[in-house]
Amino acid sequence: MNGSWLIVCAMVAFLAIIAVLFFSLSFYKRQHKANLQRLEQLEKERLYVESVLDSEQDEQVNSLLRHRASLISRLIAAEISGDSEVNQSVMAEIGSLIAKRDEFMRQNRMLIERWQPDMIARLRDDGLNDEEIEICCLYAMGLNGKTIQQYTQDSRHYQNVGLIRKKLGLGEHDKNIDGYIKSLMK
């Protein structure tokens, strides 16, 4: 009788363990499903936030584009008409625009990023930060190193360009950075 009682107790304990495992597994499956649903919801929210940020940045870039196009149109109209007052007004506005150096360089990067997204992506992939990309964007505009150094008033300009060249994988005797940047442009 002791042996059968022991077998019955072992079977009851085994069934209890199976039941606990079954309920635990069932609980974890429900939790996993709930977690997957929450992750799915969070991903939808992330995509929504990205689209809002993109649309806000797009609006800012569109505004910059409209402003720059307006300046160019007014400059062309002044040149065609020979209206020196309008020409001086537009040139003063351009002077004011480029005088705010940090803002101008940031806006210029944003505009070139819209115009040349592959180039900017390549520069980011090579490890360049925003400030370094802004310098590259000045080269993309057609400026040379001496002019950029004068505009930025950065005494370390040539050392910084050396670091940019290194990140881009350009050796000391490779082509100039302005030629390299222009080669990335489509």
PyMOL commands that set and color helices and strands:
alter all, ss='L'
color gray80, all
select helices_A, chain A and resi 2-81+84-99+101-115+117-125+130-140+145-152+157-168+177-184
alter helices_A, ss='H'
color red, helices_A
deselect
rebuild
show_as cartoon
